[in-house]
């Protein structure tokens, strides 16, 4: 199921999929969509912003 979801989301086929890589992919997509950092943090469950 995760492989199918990754394919639909646009992950590269050869890339290893981990929880971290999925979160990182999502954050990049949200940033590219001009979603404010506070909203991105709420979506991903991040408690503190990086410097």
N, C-alpha and C positions, 0 to 999 in steps of 0.2 A: 504494500500500500504506500509506504514512504517513497519508494522508487517512482511510482506513478505520479505521486504528488510533486516530487522533485522535477520530473519531466515536464509536467504541466506548468510549473513555476518558472521553468527556463534554466534549471541547473545544467551545467555541462555534464555530459554522459560519463566522462572519465573521472570526474571529481568525486572524492570521498565525501560522503554526507554524514555530518555529525550535528549534534544539537547546536554547537557553537557556529558551525558554518551556516546553518539555516538562519540563526539569529542574525549573524553578520550580513547575510544576503538580504534579509528583511530590512535591516537598518539602512543599508545602502539604497534599497528601492524606495523607502520612505523619504530618505534625505533627497534623492533625485526627484521625488514628487513634491518637494518643498513643504513637507510636513514639519511643523515646528518641533524642536527637540523635546519639549515637555510632553507633547502628544506621543512622540516616538517612545519616550521613556515609559509612559503609561501603558502603551501597547505591549512593549517587550518586558515590562516588569522591572526595568532598571531603576535603581533607587537614587543613584548619584550620577551626575554628568562627568565626563572625562574632561580634564583640563585642556 
